[in-house]
């Protein structure tokens, strides 16, 4: 990387140079190294090197925050700081920097909102009711791997965990942050919510990480799996796994709940390693929304048929269990599943592909 760094042509202007010149003076200016003239020079030079070495990727505001921890740790070794930034982006954040990043951003935020509903529907519904959508705060969180909201000295603890964990961990960290602030958030309207997040409140990072890791362990993987960006796009409608086809973002956006794979449902039912608190079906209820005739013809073992018109009170005994909705993927089933989330039932999901999968 040193040879590449020293061979870079910094004299020829690049379209991103101007934006870099605007971002650098704002980058973690409380830090004595990053706020110094030498720090500004190094930040600028490394960012300019990155855009020239990655012509297929787009510069995005926030890259300076991603670089900051690496520069602090390698202040006298610019090539090494650049190498660390380069590897982090390629390994964990590349979709955020490609030209089609808008689609990836949208789905990432949808998955985050659905995960929040899965873990804390009361908080999720409140945010929706006051109009505090995740695009108001979530993009800089995920784009900068939380360097935009936490001081540079706190980032290594977060990154050390993220870099050795499944790629979905940042989603769980974001949920853990929101749940740590839930009592404040539940008392706020839209304006005060924006005010609260304009200057990030103090967060117990260690507690946040531990909660995120625990929730990651207790959550079926398909809950946070992409259903559009990286889903399979089968051309053959007779494919054995047609239910893995891409789901349109507009459809996903209307679903307050995550979709569960048949593999994860079977794993939950059997008390698999991804859900250690579930054993022999205890803690899990599968609700079938089809009519009696179809239900009696074929059904998932142990499932319960429900009428989507029934009052929610009849389901109270299942609150706190994993609730998986199966049946036809029609509008009635979608709305029924949404209604469970709006009634603050946690751990609600829809079987992806419905009973036919």
N, C-alpha and C positions, 0 to 999 in steps of 0.2 A: 504493500500500500504506500510505503514511503516513496518508492520510485514513481508510482503513478501520481502521487501528490505533487512531487517536485516537477513533474512534467506537464502539469495542468497550465493551460493558457488562460491566465487571469486578465490579460489585457483586452481580449476581445469581449465586448459587451454581451451580456446574456439577458433575455427578457425578464428574468426573475431578480436581477440585481437591484432594481428600484425597490421592490417589495421587501427584499432582505434589508435594505438600508433603513426602511421604516420599522421593521420588526426588532432589529438588534438593540436599539436604544431602550426598548421596553422590556427586554428579556431579564427577568429576575433581578431588578435593579437594587434590591436590598442586599445582594451578595457582593462582598468587597471585590472579588475577582471579576465577576461578570459585569459589574458597573464601572470598572476601570477602563481607561482608554485602551490599554493593551488587551483587555478582555473583549471589548467591542471589535477590535481589529481581528482577533483570533476567531470570534464568532462569525464575523463577516466572511473571512477567508475560507473557513471550513464549510459554511453553507454554500458559498459560491463554488467550492470544489465539488460538493455533493450534487448540485444541479448539473454541473458539467460532466460528471461521471455517470449520471443516471438520466440520459436524454429521453428514455421511455416513460419516466415518472414525472409527475407535476409537483412543483414546489407548492406548499400549502402553509398558510399561517399556522404556526404552532411547531414547525420543524425546529425553530430556534429553541423552544422549550425542551424538545426531545434531546437536543444536542447539549444543553446546559449541564446536566449531571456528568456527562462524559468529559466535557471540557474541564470542569472543576477537578475531576479525578486525574486528568492528563493535561494539565495546563501547559506543561512544557513539552508536550508531545502531540502536536496537531495531527499528524498522520494516524496515530493510534486512536485519537478521539473521533476522527473521521471514519476509521474502520469500524469502531463500535457502533456509531450511528448507522452506518451503511448496513451492518449485519442485523441490527435491531429492526430497521424498516423492512428489509427483505424477508426476515423470518417471521415477523409478527404484525406488521402494519402495511405491507405492500398494497392491499386492496384500497386503503385510504388515499393512496397517491397515484393510482392509475387514472386514466382519463374518464373511465366509466364509474368513478368513485361515488357519484351521487346515488346510484342504485344500491351500492354496498352500504353507504351511510344509512339510507332509508331502512333497509332490512335490519341492519345492526340495531338501530334504535327501536324497531318494532319488536325484535327478539328481547331486548332489554325491558321494554314496557310489559311484554307478556310474562317475562320472568318475575318482574315486580308484582304483577297480578297473582302469579302462582304462589309467591311467598307471602305477600302482604296485600291482599285485595282491598282492604279498607284504605290504605295509603294510596294505592294505585287509582282507585275510584275517586278519591278526593282530588288528586292531581288532575284527573280528567275533568272533573266537575268545575274546577277553577280555571281550566284552560292552560295549565302548566305542562305543556307537552315536552317530551324529552329533548326535542331539537333546540329548546331554549338553553339547555345547559349540558346535554350529553355529548354533543359533538367534540368540544374541546377536551372533555374527559377521556374519551376513547382515542381520539386522534393523537393526543400527547401522552398517552399512558399515565394520566393523572398529574403530569408535571405542570400543567396549567393551573392547577388548584392547590397543590402542596408545595412547600418550600423544598429547595434542592436537597437539603440535609435529610429529608424524610423519604425521598424517592428511592434510594438504594434498598431500603427495607422492603418496599413494595415490589420493586423490579426483581430482587433476588428471589422472591416467591413466585412472581409471574413467569419468570424465565424457566422455571423447573416444573411448571404446572400445565395442565391442559389449557388450550388457547381460549377457552370460555371463562377462565378465572376473572379477567377484568369486568365481565358482566356481573359476576357475583360480588366483586368489590364495590361496584357502583350501587348495587342493591343494598349492600351492607352500609354504605355511606348514608343512603336515604333512610334506612331503618334506624340508624343511630340518631338521625335528626327528626324522626317521625312525629314525636310529640309537638315539636315546634311547628312542623309543616302542617299538621292536622288543624292547627289553630289559625292558619294564615289564609288570606285571600290571594288573588293573583298578584296584586301590586306588592304586598309584603313578602310574598314568595320571591319575587324578582329582587327585592331589596336584600333579602337574606342571602341569596346566592350571588349577589354582586360582590360581596366580600365573604369568601367561604368561611363558615364558622369553624371553630376548633373541632378537630376530629381525632379520636383515639385510634391511631393507625394500627397499633398492635391488635386491639380488639377487633377492628374492622377486618384485618387479614384473617384472624382466627375464625370469625363468623363466616367469612367468605369461603374459606377452605372447608368448614363443616357443611355448609349449604351445598357446596359443589359435590361433596361426597354423597349427600343425601338426595341428589337430584338426578333423575334419569337423563342420560346424555342427549336424547333427542329433543328435550325441552329447549335446549339452546342451539340445536343444529340448524343451519340455514335451510330454509324451505324454498328459496328462490335463487340467490346468487350462485351457490355452488351445488344446488340440487341437480339430479340427473335430468336430462332432457330427452326422454325416450321418444323416438320417432314411430316406433311400432306400438300401436294401441293395444296389441295383444301381448305385450311384454308381461312376464310373470310378476314384475314389480312396477306395474303402472302407477301405483299409489305414490311412488317416489318422484313422479313428474313435478316439474316446477309449479308452484302455486303463485298466481299473480299477486304482486305487492298490494294492489288495491283490495284484494280479498283478504290478505293477511292483516292489513291495517284495520279492518273492521272486526277482527277477532281479538277479544280481550284476553284470551287464553292461549297457551302453547299447544302444539300438536305433539302427540306421543306416538312413537313407532310401535308396531306390533311386537317387535323384539323386546322393547322396554316394558310393554304391558305384560308379556309373559314373564319377564324377569321380575317385575313387581309381584305378580301373582305367586311366583315360586319363592319369593323372598330372597332375591338375588343380591349380590354384593353391592349393587348400586343403590339399594334401599334396605339397609340392615335392620331397620325398625319394622319392616314388613315380613311376616312369617305366615305361610300357609293361607294367604289371603286376608289375614287380620290386618286391619289398617288400610284396606283397599276395598273400594266398592266400584263395580262396573255397572253403569246405568245405560240401559238400552232404550232408545227413544222410538223404536219401530212399533207398528201395530201388533196386536196379539197374534194374529195369524202368522206373520213373518217371524216373530219372536219364538213361537212354539215350533216352527219348522227347523230353525237353526239359530243357535246363540252361543255366545262366549260362556264357558263354564263358570257357574256361580253368579252370572250377571242378573240384574234385577230390571224388569221392565217398568218404565215410568211413562206417565202421560205428561207431555210437555205443558199441558194446561193445568196440571195439579198445582195446588198451593205449595209454596216453598217450605212451609212449616213441616210438611211430611218428610222432608229430607234433613231436618235438623239433626237427627240422630247420627247422620253421616258426617257432620261437620268435623273437620280435623283429620279426616281420612284422605287418602289419595282418591279422588273422584275422577274416573275416566268415563267419558261419554262415548258410546258406540251407537251405531245405527246408520241411517242414510245421511250423507253430507248435504242435506237440504237446508233451506233458510230457517225452518222451524228448529232444527237441531242446533244450528249456529246460534240462534237467538236464545234458545234455552240455556246453552252453555254460557253465553254472555250474561244471562240473568243470574246464574249462580255466582259469577264474579261480582256482579253489582250488589248481590246480597251478602258479600264479604265471605263467601266460602273459599278457603285457601286450597291449594293443591288440586285445582281443577284443570283438566286437560281434555282434549278431543283426540280420539284414535284417528291417526292420519290414514285416510283411505276408507274409513268407516268399517262396518262389519264385513264388507266384501274382500278386504285385504287378507 
